[in-house]
C-alpha cells in the first residue's frame, strides 16, 4: 500500500509540474530571429506531458496484455488444459512487464529532458 501511495504522489507531482510548464509563454523578442515551430522542437512542458503520456500508454498496454493472458489462461483451464493455462498467464505477465518497463523508461527519459529544459531557463 505504501508503494502505491508513493507512485500516486509522484504522478500527481509530475502532472502538476507539466501543467505549470505548459502555461508559460514562449514568445520571442522583436529583435531576435524567429524560428519556425519545426526548428524549435517541443517545449519543456510538452516533453514532460509527452513523457507522462508514454508512462500511461505503457501501463495501459501492459494491463491489456495481462488481461489477455489471464483470459486465455482461464479459458485453457476451463477446457482442462492446465499446462497451456499456466503458459498463457506467464506469457501475459512477461509481456505486461515488458510494456510497463518500456513505457516507464521512455516516459521518464522525456520527463527528465523536459525538467532539464525547464531548469536551464533563468528564473
VENTABEL-V720083 format. One record per backbone hydrogen bond with DSSP energy under -0.5 kcal/mol. CO is the residue of the C=O (numbers start at 0). NH is the residue of the N-H. If there is no record, write none. Layout:
CO,NH
CO,NH
This chain:
0,4
1,5
2,6
3,7
4,8
5,9
6,10
7,11
8,12
9,13
10,14
11,15
12,16
13,17
14,18
15,19
16,20
17,21
18,22
19,22
20,23
28,31
35,38
35,39
36,40
42,46
43,47
44,48
45,49
46,50
47,51
48,52
49,53
50,54
51,55
52,56
53,57
54,58
55,59
56,60
57,61
58,62
59,63
60,64
61,65
62,66
63,67
64,68
65,69
66,70
67,71
68,72
69,73
70,74
71,75
72,76
73,77
74,78
75,80
76,79
80,84
81,85
82,86
83,87
84,88
85,89
86,90
87,91
88,92
89,93
90,94
91,95
92,96
93,97
94,98
95,99
96,100
97,101
98,102
99,103
100,104
101,105
102,106
103,107
104,108
105,109
106,110
107,111
108,112
109,113
110,114
111,115
112,116
113,117
114,118
115,119
116,120
